[in-house]
Amino acid sequence: MTNEINESLRSFVEYLVKSLVDEPDTVQINEVTAEHSTTYEVHVSPNDLGKVIGKQGRIANALRTVTKAAAMKHKRKVYVEIVP
């Protein structure tokens, strides 16, 4: 059950990030699972890094907020980190 939830959240994050960037083929999402939380490390092309972060980090914060809201349905803690 938890594996299915993590996979659907991973797909959700991947969909959101690929919608933002110019090079969606370079997007990679690494999943780091802990006991009660999951961290998604988002890797994008250096050219697309600014598009994922946004001005003053607004896009990145929006990604985190939407992902956390989706995860709350399943009582999971989710963190999204944007890694260059």
Buried (B, 14 or more C-beta within 10 A) or exposed (E): EEEEBBEEBBEBBBEBBBEBBEEBEBBEBEEEEEEEEBBBBBBBBEEBBEBBBBEEEEBBEEBBEBBBEBBEEBEBEBBBEBEE
